[in-house]
Amino acid sequence: MEECQPVVSVVMPCHNDGAYLHKAVDSALNQTFSALEVMVVDDGSDDEATCAALAGLKDSRVRLLHTDHVGPAQARNAAIREARGRYILPLDADDWISPAYVARAVEVLDSRPEVGVVYCRADLFGEKSGPWRLPDFSMDTFLVDNCIFITALFRREDREAVGGFCPDFRHGLEDYDFWLSLVERGRQVHQLPECFFDYRIKPASRSRQLTSDVKNTQATYDLLYQRHRALYQAHMDACIQGLHWELIVQRYRNDDTGARAGDPVAECRQSIRLGRPRLARAVETMMRGAQGARKALRRMLAGLRRRAITLRFLTETIS
């Protein structure tokens, strides 16, 4: 019997992740959508457990490639060059996907040619567990920070058009750079409402290494901006608005430092500060347009002034 041509190629770089590899591969093979292949890239693994796990991949739908520890970006590019599917789904070797994910994502790309990226909602597990509370996609949020994880379905022809994952992002964000390139190409982004992806949080990872080194973080984001300068300039107002709101969110997220230390004034301040659910609703209101943004901002500033007056009164009372 002639082998069917795969529609989807799942590409999976693996460097010393043998402990998790088989569950990740099985999650791809157990999809309700069967016209797929799994491209596992051994990216220079050098521990015995991983080498044994790689040698144990016997399913005919799994293809094993080898690269010389070139990193996730180039390992994915190597797999995509050999892929036969017209759609590509990256999946890291320590994560997994639910059985219906590929089928639901393929439905969107098949029926909507304007869409170039399909992803879903996700859960965290490992060092941290629970829903991964990424913001819904919009240009306002997307230009400030990446809200699309790597395990999203896209068209192979789009990858060829933008040149794939850029290897210059040695410390991370190559996926963010790639999604920005697809958006620049005019592709739309679609998020499925279901949770089909589980993302592992490790004690040490590339993302944590990036954020722990200020110089690397600055250099990486500067590279991102230089590569997509025209897109940022075209959406400068939205980008600045998004940055302002991110600063506000961070301010109120960190506002309980004194309370954790047992400071009674800080405890009062924490108890009357703007709650995060209300802030989230205000942000959503702002995103509906410039007029709504100005009104929401005025309401929020008025609320902050009222709380500042109350805080001053409580502080003086306690003193």
Disulfide bonds with the S-S distance in Angstrom:
none
